[in-house]
């Protein structure tokens, strides 16, 4: 039986959880990290502060647990990148966060190749993914060292190895979706063909060992944060889907063991690879969820996220919001989109704006759910949800109303690290099945639609028409439909 230290390194913080063989949380520590937002779409983080947060959280969780750790696992941000010196491990740049939009011009240069890129990688040509940001770093910051996703540098700091995992690599735009290996043609398109590349590991592989958290501990069972949550929420069969409400909101749906491409504007990538079998997923992104809530805090509409439900009006009084504060993801893929609020009058108050923003987040999630249904040829039956914003009854009810399906709330705030736990378990014990490795759970809340289908359809149609007005220029690289 396996005791796991699972580390979830996210955009807004690092969480470390020690989980017993029975699935009990023995130790828990969280350290906040804050991205820095600048004009021009820049979003950066301090690499050393990020690594320090892993060390601090991990050591605190281990000390609290007082248990022998069999294995350490890491879930990472996925598309965040940096340049660094592989000889010394020293960063040569800040981390360029997944929300950063400065590589939009690089995507625009490659617009004529967008179909080939989509067919090879399964992804849409967009600054959200890793390779454009890596190319931007090479052009604008440094040509020294290596340029990789954040997980490779963090793992090097922990173990000394130069590796990434297959789910993270599949978020790059330079990995072949079919072979799950680096694609030289795609690398050359982005000017990355001569780069030293990390070894791509399957999800159930050992990456090395570390002494950072105490005695020597193996490190393995690596995965992207969103795919980790998909696993923790037992989305093991094609068509099962979850949405994580964190800094952004991310809807993922299991698509099985065949690499299929979305026809509706979703990304298609690797969910995990275990026992030499690859599972794939569709995913769509709402770039601002909790970050939109922090924006409302800065404006003084609410004091904390806990105030959302008490401040939000019962009715928005005709106020609609498209909270595209960092652009729009699928199906629009418009990094140039701007947030908008419409329908205000002299009687509009903060309570109407708060509700409108929450409904705007829910509307984007509903659009993503529709895209999944279109691609898979069958409607979503229900949606599993996790993340801090699931504590907002108003937001979760809006998601149920607009999607017209039941919403199952995951009972733990630790979905991402618990997904890592499942992979760590089968890394230590390859005979364990994936379904047996996942910690069993039941939803602690279920939201049912309260709106009629007609009301939901009318709201979504009006909201969608407003979303189309949030950008005015021609798309810089690709608009799916």
N, C-alpha and C positions, 0 to 999 in steps of 0.2 A: 504494500500500500504506500501511497506517495503523499508527502507533504510538500506543497509548492509555494514558493514566493513568486507571485505574479505581479508584474509591474506594468502599469498602464501609463505610458508617457503621452499626454494629450496636449492640446493647444493651450489650455488654461491652467493646467496643473498636472502633477505626477502623483499617481496613487499606487501604493504598494499594499498588497494583501497576502497574508499567509493563510493558506487553506489546508485543513486537515484531510486525511484520507476519507473521512466521512462527509466532507463538504462543509464543515464548520469554519467560520472565519476566526482564526486564532490571533491574528494581529492585523492592524489597519493603520496606515498613516498616509496623510495627504500633504503635499507641499504645493502652494500656488506658484504658477509661472505666468507671466503676462507678456503677450506679444506687443510689439510697438507698432503703431499705425502711423504712416506718414502720407503726405500728399503724393498723388500719382499712383495710388494703388499699392504702395509698398507696405509689407507686413514682415517684420523680422523678430527674431528671438536671439538671445545671447546663448551660444552653445554651452559655455562653461557653467552658466547658471542652470541650464537645463540638466546637464549631467550631475551637478551638485544636488539638484532636486531628487534625482534618482537615488543617489547615495544616501541622502538624508532620509527620504521616505523608506527606502529598503531597509536600512539599518534600524530605524525606529520600529518598523513592523516586525522584524526578526526578534528584536529585543522584547517587544511586547508579547510575542508568541511563545518565546522560551522553548522552542521545539527545534529538532534537527531538520534542516532543510534538505530535501532530496534533489531538488532541481529549481532553477530560476528561469522564468519565462518573461519575455518582453513583448508587449503590444505597442505599436508605434503609430505616428501620425500619418504615415503612408506617402504623402507627396511633398513633404518638407525636405529641403536640400541644403547642403553647405559644401564649401571647399575646405580641405584640410591636408596637413602634411602626414603621409602614412609612415614616415620614419620616426616622427616625434609624437604624433597624435594631436598636434596643436592645430586649432582652427585657423583657417586663413580667411574666413568670412563669417559674418553672422549667418544664422539659419534663415533661409528664405522660406517663409511659411506657405502652406498650401493655398491660403487666401490671397497671396501676393499676385498682382496682375501685371507687373512690369514686363513680363515676357510676351505680352500680347503682340508686339511688333514682330517677334520671331515666328509666332503662329501665322501672322498675316503673310509673311514671306513664303511660307510653305503651303499656302492655301491651295495651290494647284495639285498638291499631293494628298489632300485630305482624304480622298476615297481610299487610296492605297494604304495610308496610315490606319484608317479605320478598319480595313479588311485584315491587315496584318496584326494590329494590336488589340482590336476590339473596342478601342477608345475613340473619343471625339478629340480633334485637334483643338486644344484649349490650354490656357496658362495654368489651369488648375493642376494639371499633371506634372510629373517630375522633370522630364527631359527639356521642355522649354525653359524652365527656371535654371536648370543646369547650364544650358547654352547661354542664357543671359549672364550668369555668373562668369563664365569664361570670357565673354565679350566685354563685360563692364567692371569686373572686380579683380580677377587674378587668373593667370594661366598656370600657376604653380600647383603642385600637389595633385590630389585627386578631388573629384567632385561627385558626391554620392547623396543618397537619401540619408536622413538623420539616423535611421536605425543602424546603418553600417558603421557610422562614426561612434555611436553609443556602444555598439557591440565590440568595436575595437578597443574602446576605453575599458570595457569590462573584461574582455577575454584576450585581446591582442590579435584576434582573427580579422579577416577581411571578407565578410559575408553579408548577404541579405537573404530574405526568405521569398518564396515564390509569389505569395500574395502581394508583397510590397513591390517586387519587380514588375508585376503585371499592371501596376498603376503608373508606369513610367512613360508610356508611348513608344518605348524602344524594345519591348519584349514581345515575342511572337505568341499570340494567344493559343495557337495549336501546339507548338512545341514547348511552350513555357520557358524558352531560353532567350538570351539576348539575340536581337535581330540586327545583323551588321548593316543591312540596307537602311533600316530606320535610324540606327546610330549615325550613319554617314549623313543622312538628311539633316540631322540636328547638329552636325559638326562634332560629334562625340565618338567617331569611329576609332580614334587613336587613344581614347581614354583607357586607363586601367580600370577594369570592372570587377566588382565583388563576385564571389561564387554564389550562385543561387541555390539555396537549400530547400528541400521539401519541408512541409510544416511539422513533421514529426522527427526532424533530425537534431542531433546535438551540434551546437555551434562552437563549443569550447567549454572552458571553465573559468570561474572568477573567484577571487578572494576578497572582493570589495565589501561584501556583507558579513564577513567573518571567516570561517574556514573555507576550504576549497569546495565550490559548489558547481555542478554541471549547469550549463545554460543551453536551453533548447525549447522546442515547441513555439517557434516565432511566428508572428502573424500581424497583419494590419489591424488597427483598432476596430474598424467597422465590421470586418469579417469575423473578428473575435466575438463581437456581440451577436452576430448572426448565428454563430455556433452555440454560444451560451444559451440563446433563446430557442434552441432545439429546432432550428429551421434546417432540417436534414433532408427533406424531400423537396423535389421540384415544385415550385409554386408557393412554398412557405416563405413569408416575408416578415421583416422587422424594420422599424425606424428608430434610430437613436436621436434623441433631442439633446444635443450638446451645444458647443459653440455654433455649429451649423446643425442641420437636420439631415440625416442620411438614411434613405430607404434602400434596402438591399433585398433581393429575392433569389433564392436558390434556383438554379436552372439545370441542375443535374451534372452528368459527367461528360456531356458533349459541348464543345465550345461553340456557342451560338452567338450571332451578332444581332444587336438590336436594330429594328427598323423604325423605331419610334424616337430615337435620340437619347437613349440610355447608354451608359458605359457597360461594357461586358469585360469581366476580369476573373481572376482566379479567386475562389473563396478559400480553399485550402487544398493541400495535397497530402494525403495520408495513405499508408500501405500501398504506395506507388500508384494511387488512383487520384485523379484531379477532379475536384468539384468546382463548378463555375457559378457565377452570380451576375445578375443585372444590378446596377445601382444608379441612383439619381441623388442629386445634392441640392439642398437649400443652404445657400452659403451663409446666411445670417439667421440664427435662431436665438440662442442665449446671447450672442453678440448684439442682436437687436434689442434684447431686454436691457443689456448694459447701456446701450445708447439711450433708451428711455429713462434709465436712472440718471444719466448725465444731464438730460434735459429737465430733470426734476419731476417727471410724471409719476414715478414710483421711487420709494427709498431703497427697496431691495426686491429681488425676484419673488420673495415670499408675499409681497403686497399685490401681486398680479390679480388674484381672484377677488380680493376685497376692493380693489380700485376699479376693475373693469366694469363697464356698464352692462346692464342686462340686454340692451339693444344698442347697436352702433349708430342709430339715428341717421342712416344713410351714408355714414363715413366708411370709406374703403381704403385699405392700405396695401401697397405692394412693397414690402420691406426689403428691397433689393439694394441694401447698403453696401454690398460687395459684388454687385452684378447678379445676373440670373444664370442658373445652371440649366439642366435638362428641362424641357426640350429646346429652350431658346439658345442656350450657350452664348449669352450676351454679357461679356465682362464689362461692357460700356453702359449697361442698364443702370439707372439711378432710382433710388427709392422715391415713392410718391404717395401722397395722401390726398384723396378727393372727397367731395361731398360735404366740406365743412361750412358751417354758418356761424353767426355770432353766438349761437347757443351751444356750440361744440365745446366740450370740456375734455380734460385729461382722460376721464373715464371712457369716452368714446374712442379716443386715439389708442388707448391701451387695448381695448377690445378689437379695434380694427387691425392693429399689428398682429395680435394673436390669431385672428381669423386669416390674416394674410399669410402667416406661416403655415397654418392648416391648409389653406387653399393650394399652396405650392406642394405640400405633401400629397394632397388629393390628386393633383396633376400627375405626380410621379406614380402613384398607384394606378392611375388610368393607363399610363404608358406601359407598366408591367403587364397589366391585363391584356392590352393590345398585342404586345409582343408574344405573350404566352398563349394567346388564343382562349383564355378563360379568365373569368373575373377573380380577383382576390376574395377569399372567403372571410378572412379576418386579418388583422395586423397586430403583431406583437411590438411593444414599444418599451424603450428604456431611456435612461438619462434624467438629469436633474429637472428638466422642464415637464416631465411627466407628473410632477407634483402639482401642476396647475390644472385644476378641474376644468376651468374655462377652455384652456387650450386643447385638452384631450377630448372634451365634449365636441369642440369645433371640428376636430379631426374625424370623429365618429359621424357627425352630422354631414360633413361634406363628402366623406368617402362612402357613406351609407353601408358601413360594415361594422362589426363589433371590434373593439380595440382592447387587447389584453395587455395589462400593465405588468411588466416583469417585476417581481417582488424585491429585487435587490438593486441598489445603486452601483453595483459592481459588475455589470454584464461583461464589459470588455476584459477585465482581468480574469473573470471566471471562464470566459472562452479560452483564454490562454492556459488556464488550469487544465482544461480538457485535453489540449494538445500536449501539455507537459506530461500528463498521465500516460498517454500512449507513446510518448517518446521514451519514457522509462520502461513501460510495459507494452511492447508491440503487439502482444496477443490480445490486448484489450480493444474491444470495438469502440468506434467513435460514439455511438449512442450510449454505451455503458460509461464512457469517460465523461460525458456531459452530466453536470449535477442536476438531478431532477428538480422540477419547479412547477408551481401552479400560479396563475395570475392572482395578485392581491386585489385588483380592481378590474372590472370589465365595463366598458362604456358602450352603450347601445345608441343607435341614432335616435334623436328626438325630432329632427326635422323630417318633413315629407320629402320624397324623391324630387318632386317638382320644385320645392323651395331650394333644395341643395343644387339642383341643376341650374336654376335661375341665378343663384348667387355665383356659382362657378363661372357661368357664361359672362356675367357682368365683370367679375374680377379678372377673368382672362382678357377681356377687351381692354381693361385698364393696364394690365401687364404689357400689352403690346405697345402702349404709348410711353413706356419707360426708357425707350431708346429711339433715336431718330435717324442715326446714320446707317449706312449700309454695314452689314456684318463684316467684321475684319477677317474672319476666316471661315466660319461655317454656321449656318442655321439649319437645323434638321428639317423643320417644316414650318 
